């Protein structure tokens, strides 16, 4: 399979408008639904910045990007979500470490919805009263996530892996940091990061590409396209090893849940980020996937059921793999996984496991291109991180066994693995 060239039928047509706005169109002939996402390169990882010319750093409280996402939907004449609904469209938004995106999906009235999207993103209206009332909503949202084992497992694992990198920050912030957010902070963040030259508009659906470019240009003029304020973002230097190797927390769960994180640093290695990421995908598929020896043995021996899951996460300045499973035999699970990691780091994975993983990943990836949601989100994530979703199948096909084993040597070595256990609350100590 290695060396075979794969590419989905779609491709992205991309144009940069005079304002600096990047517009990308992925045509899906015959599809009724149309997706539009207007996204900015701003997320929870940016907590300090400096407007060019200013001597002092401007602190952004943790959770600013997420708070801003919420508040942009509010208008004096009603919520923007309701306006999309009146047009027969569904709307939503998301905030991650490095992206904030605003989207809608519709079968009809696409141009009208696109106009609403531009109004939503480019025309903020923040009031002190509105900001204060939103704080209570965000605090409740934060409190709800603290009772969610999946969310708490993932977020806590990141704090074990990373000592300084802001990828470990919760996008929603903390109850304390939310209190420090004001209208002034929101306007400053909008000025800095919501300029046309810092954003991408992505359209996925059966549309005319030239029409989309023309409408986008017109809407840019109508809603006041502008350049972002020039800012310098403060960067951090993250240590090579993990922050904490092991921790246990207690939550209201039926049985222990084990999270295992493996820390990479793609900036230390030569070659494209996409290649490193795909090699990591093959590695965890080969070791932990349904066709792997370890997965089969753990299931057959009753250490796990079918709940084991795994993933990889990569950006230019960080990378990590994670594994999670619920088990009544946590010590045995951890011991056998640790042994598998050690063996893979020293001996590599075998040819057969590599080939099976490559085939499974390729098939799943190509099927994913039938989902507009997958294409819309993953295209933006890849593009903002210097990768290309449309080239992902070809990159995957070019991954060699030695590429996979290079990742294993780095991320499974001493000091690169963190283990989190979520234990059930002890009897008599439940709230």
C-alpha positions in Angstrom: 0.0 0.0 0.0 2.9 2.4 0.7 3.5 4.8 -2.1 -0.1 4.6 -3.5 -1.6 8.0 -4.1 -5.1 8.6 -2.7 -7.2 11.8 -3.0 -10.9 12.3 -2.4 -13.0 13.5 -5.3 -13.4 17.0 -3.8 -10.8 19.7 -3.7 -10.9 23.1 -2.2 -11.0 26.2 -4.4 -9.3 29.0 -2.4 -9.1 32.7 -3.0 -7.9 35.6 -0.9 -10.1 38.6 -1.0 -8.6 42.1 -1.1 -9.5 42.5 2.6 -7.3 39.5 3.4 -10.2 37.1 4.1 -9.4 33.6 2.8 -12.5 32.0 1.2 -12.4 28.2 0.5 -15.1 26.3 -1.3 -15.5 22.5 -1.3 -18.1 21.5 -3.9 -20.3 18.5 -3.0 -22.5 17.9 -6.2 -25.9 16.5 -5.4 -25.8 17.3 -1.7 -28.8 19.3 -0.5 -27.4 20.7 2.7 -24.9 23.6 2.6 -22.4 24.3 5.4 -20.7 27.6 6.0 -18.0 28.2 8.7 -16.4 31.6 9.4 -13.4 30.9 11.7 -10.7 33.0 13.3 -7.2 31.9 14.3 -7.9 32.7 17.9 -8.6 30.2 20.7 -8.1 29.5 24.4 -4.3 29.2 24.1 -3.8 32.9 23.6 -3.8 34.5 27.1 -1.2 37.2 26.6 -0.7 39.6 23.8 0.8 43.0 23.1 -0.7 45.6 20.7 2.2 46.8 18.5 3.4 50.1 19.9 2.2 49.3 23.5 5.0 48.6 26.0 3.0 46.4 28.4 1.5 43.0 27.8 -2.3 42.8 27.6 -3.6 39.9 29.7 -6.6 38.0 28.4 -8.3 36.1 31.1 -8.5 32.4 30.6 -11.8 31.6 28.7 -11.9 34.9 26.8 -12.1 33.3 23.3 -15.0 31.1 24.5 -16.8 34.0 26.3 -16.5 36.1 23.1 -18.0 33.2 21.1 -21.0 33.2 23.3 -21.5 37.0 23.3 -21.3 37.5 19.6 -24.7 35.7 19.3 -26.4 38.3 21.5 -28.0 41.3 19.9 -30.2 44.1 21.2 -33.0 42.9 18.9 -32.7 39.2 19.8 -30.4 36.2 19.6 -28.7 35.5 16.3 -29.4 31.8 16.7 -33.1 32.6 16.6 -32.6 34.6 13.4 -30.9 31.6 11.7 -33.8 29.4 12.8 -36.3 31.8 11.2 -34.5 31.2 7.9 -34.8 27.4 8.4 -31.1 27.0 9.3 -29.3 25.6 12.3 -26.4 27.5 13.7 -23.6 26.8 16.2 -20.1 27.8 17.2 -17.1 26.2 18.8 -13.9 27.3 20.5 -10.7 25.1 20.7 -7.2 25.9 21.7 -6.4 27.8 18.5 -9.7 28.2 16.6 -13.0 29.9 17.1 -15.6 29.0 14.4 -19.1 30.1 13.7 -21.3 28.0 11.4 -24.7 27.3 10.0 -26.3 24.5 8.0 -29.2 25.0 5.7 -31.1 23.5 2.8 -32.5 26.9 1.6 -31.9 30.7 1.8 -28.1 30.2 1.8 -27.3 33.8 0.8 -29.5 35.2 3.5 -27.9 32.9 6.1 -24.4 33.9 4.9 -25.3 37.5 5.4 -26.3 36.7 9.0 -23.0 34.9 9.6 -21.0 38.0 8.5 -23.2 40.2 10.7 -22.7 37.8 13.6 -18.9 37.8 13.4 -18.1 41.3 12.2 -20.5 43.4 14.2 -20.1 42.8 18.0 -22.4 44.4 20.5 -21.2 44.1 24.1 -22.7 45.8 27.1 -21.6 45.7 30.7 -25.0 44.3 31.7 -24.9 41.6 29.1 -21.4 40.6 30.0 -22.2 40.3 33.7 -25.3 38.2 33.0 -23.2 35.9 30.7 -20.7 35.2 33.4 -23.3 33.3 35.4 -24.2 31.2 32.4 -20.5 30.4 31.7 -19.9 29.5 35.4 -22.8 27.0 35.3 -21.3 25.5 32.1 -17.9 25.2 33.8 -19.6 23.5 36.9 -21.3 21.0 34.6 -18.1 20.0 32.9 -16.5 19.3 36.4 -19.1 16.5 36.8 -18.4 15.0 33.4 -15.8 12.1 33.7 -15.0 12.3 30.0 -14.3 16.0 30.0 -12.5 15.9 33.3 -10.4 13.0 32.2 -9.3 14.6 29.0 -8.6 18.1 30.5 -6.8 16.7 33.6 -4.6 14.5 31.4 -3.5 17.6 29.5 -2.4 19.2 32.8 -0.3 16.1 33.5 1.3 16.2 30.1 2.0 20.0 29.9 3.6 22.2 32.4 3.6 25.5 30.5 1.9 25.1 27.1 -1.6 26.7 27.1 -3.1 23.7 25.3 -3.7 22.4 28.8 -6.0 25.4 29.6 -9.8 24.7 29.6 -11.4 26.7 26.7 -14.1 27.9 29.1 -11.6 29.2 31.6 -12.2 29.0 35.4 -14.8 30.5 37.6 -12.2 33.0 38.8 -10.9 34.0 35.3 -14.4 34.5 34.0 -14.9 37.2 36.6 -12.1 39.2 35.1 -13.7 39.4 31.6 -15.2 42.7 30.7 -16.6 44.5 27.6 -13.2 46.1 27.2 -11.4 42.7 27.1 -13.9 41.4 24.6 -13.6 44.4 22.3 -9.8 44.2 22.5 -9.8 40.5 21.6 -12.1 41.2 18.7 -10.0 44.0 17.4 -6.9 41.8 17.6 -8.1 38.6 16.1 -11.3 39.1 14.2 -9.9 41.0 11.3 -10.5 39.7 7.8 -6.8 38.8 7.3 -6.9 36.5 10.3 -10.0 34.5 9.2 -11.2 31.9 6.8 -14.7 31.4 5.3 -15.3 27.8 4.3 -18.3 26.7 2.2 -19.2 23.0 1.8 -22.0 22.0 -0.5 -23.5 22.1 -4.0 -22.7 25.7 -4.8 -21.3 27.7 -7.6 -17.7 28.7 -6.6 -17.6 32.0 -8.4 -21.0 33.0 -7.0 -19.7 32.3 -3.5 -16.6 34.4 -4.0 -18.7 37.3 -5.3 -21.2 37.1 -2.5 -18.5 36.9 0.1 -16.7 40.0 -1.3 -20.0 41.9 -1.3 -20.8 40.9 2.3 -17.3 41.9 3.4 -17.8 45.4 2.0 -21.3 45.6 3.6 -20.2 44.6 7.1 -17.0 46.5 7.2 -14.0 44.3 6.4 -10.9 45.3 8.1 -7.4 44.2 9.0 -6.6 42.8 12.4 -4.9 45.0 14.9 -1.2 44.2 14.9 -0.4 42.2 18.0 2.5 40.1 19.3 1.4 36.9 21.0 3.5 35.7 23.9 5.0 32.3 23.4 6.1 29.7 26.0 8.8 27.1 26.0 7.4 23.7 27.0 9.8 21.1 28.7 10.4 17.9 26.8 9.2 15.6 29.5 5.7 15.4 30.9 4.6 17.6 33.8 3.3 14.9 36.1 3.7 11.1 35.5 0.8 9.8 37.5 -2.3 11.1 39.3 -5.5 9.8 40.7 -8.8 11.7 41.1 -12.2 10.6 42.4 -15.5 11.1 40.6 -18.9 9.6 40.6 -18.1 6.7 38.2 -19.1 3.1 38.3 -15.6 1.7 37.9 -12.1 3.1 37.4 -11.3 4.9 34.2 -7.7 5.0 33.0 -6.3 7.7 30.8 -2.8 7.3 29.3 -1.2 10.2 27.5 2.0 10.1 25.5 3.8 13.4 24.7 5.4 14.3 21.4 7.0 17.5 20.2 6.8 17.7 16.4 9.0 20.8 16.3 12.0 18.7 17.3 11.7 16.5 14.2 12.4 17.2 10.5 9.7 16.8 7.9 6.1 18.0 7.5 3.7 18.1 10.5 1.1 16.1 8.5 3.5 13.2 8.1 4.3 13.1 11.8 0.7 13.2 12.7 -0.2 10.4 10.2 2.6 8.2 11.5 1.3 8.7 15.0 -2.2 7.6 13.8 -0.8 4.4 12.4 1.2 3.8 15.5 -1.8 3.9 17.9 -4.0 2.0 15.5 -1.4 -0.7 15.2 -1.0 -1.0 19.0 -4.5 -0.4 20.3 -6.9 -0.8 17.4 -9.5 -3.5 17.1 -7.2 -5.6 15.0 -4.2 -5.3 17.4 -2.8 -8.1 19.5 -3.0 -6.1 22.7 -6.6 -5.1 22.2 -7.6 -8.7 21.5 -5.7 -10.0 24.5 -7.1 -7.4 26.9 -10.7 -8.1 25.7 -10.3 -11.9 25.7 -8.9 -11.8 29.3 -11.7 -9.6 30.5 -9.4 -6.7 31.4 -11.5 -4.4 29.2 -14.8 -4.6 27.3 -15.3 -2.8 24.0 -14.9 0.7 25.5 -11.2 1.2 24.7 -10.6 4.3 22.6 -7.6 6.3 21.4 -6.7 9.4 19.5 -3.9 11.7 18.4 -3.7 15.5 18.5 -1.1 17.5 16.6 -0.3 21.2 16.0 3.0 22.8 15.0 4.1 23.3 18.7 2.6 20.3 20.4 1.6 16.7 19.8 0.2 13.9 22.0 -1.5 10.5 21.8 -4.0 9.3 24.3 -5.7 6.0 25.3 -8.7 5.6 27.6 -10.6 2.6 29.0 -12.8 1.7 31.9 -11.8 -1.4 33.8 -12.1 -3.2 37.1 -8.5 -4.3 36.8 -6.7 -1.0 36.4 -3.3 -2.2 37.6 -3.3 -5.1 35.1 -4.4 -2.7 32.3 -1.7 -0.2 33.1 1.0 -2.8 33.4 0.2 -4.4 30.1 -0.1 -1.1 28.3 3.2 0.0 29.7 4.9 -3.2 28.6 3.5 -2.7 25.1 4.8 0.9 25.0 8.2 -0.2 26.2 8.4 -3.0 23.6 7.3 -0.7 20.8 9.9 1.9 21.8 12.7 -0.6 21.8 11.7 -3.0 19.1 9.2 -1.2 17.0 5.9 -2.6 15.7 5.9 -5.5 13.2 5.2 -5.3 9.5 1.8 -7.1 9.7 0.4 -4.7 12.4 1.6 -1.8 10.4 -0.1 -3.0 7.2 -3.4 -3.7 9.0 -3.4 -0.3 10.7 -2.7 1.5 7.4 -5.5 -0.3 5.6 -8.0 0.4 8.4 -7.1 4.0 8.7 -7.3 4.6 5.0 -10.7 3.0 4.6 -12.1 5.0 7.5 -10.6 8.3 6.3 -12.0 7.9 2.8 -15.5 7.1 4.1 -15.3 10.2 6.3 -15.3 12.5 3.2 -19.0 11.7 2.8 -19.7 13.8 5.9 -20.0 17.5 5.3 -19.5 18.0 9.1 -16.2 16.1 9.0 -15.0 18.0 5.9 -15.9 21.4 7.3 -14.3 21.0 10.7 -11.3 19.0 9.8 -10.4 21.2 6.8 -10.2 24.3 9.0 -8.3 22.5 11.8 -5.7 21.2 9.3 -5.5 24.5 7.4 -5.0 26.6 10.5 -2.2 24.2 11.7 -0.4 24.2 8.4 -1.8 20.9 6.9 -4.2 20.1 4.1 -7.2 17.7 4.7 -7.5 17.0 1.0 -3.9 15.6 1.0 -4.4 13.6 4.2 -5.1 10.2 2.4 -2.0 10.6 0.2 0.2 11.5 3.2 -1.2 8.5 5.0 -0.4 6.2 2.1 3.2 7.4 2.1 3.8 6.6 5.8 6.6 3.9 6.1 7.1 1.5 9.0 10.3 3.4 10.0 8.3 6.6 10.3 5.9 4.9 12.7 8.7 3.4 14.8 10.4 6.8 15.0 7.3 8.1 16.7 7.3 5.1 19.1 10.9 5.7 20.1 10.1 9.4 21.0 6.7 9.3 22.7 7.0 5.9 24.5 10.4 6.7 26.1 11.1 7.4 29.7 9.5 10.6 31.0 7.1 11.0 28.1 4.0 9.1 29.5 1.4 10.3 32.0 -1.2 8.1 33.6 -4.5 9.4 35.1 -6.9 7.2 37.0 -10.4 8.3 37.8 -11.5 6.2 40.8 -15.1 5.8 42.0 -16.0 8.0 45.0 -15.5 6.0 48.2 -18.6 4.7 50.0 -19.9 7.1 52.6 -18.1 10.1 50.9 -20.6 10.8 48.1 -21.9 14.3 48.0 
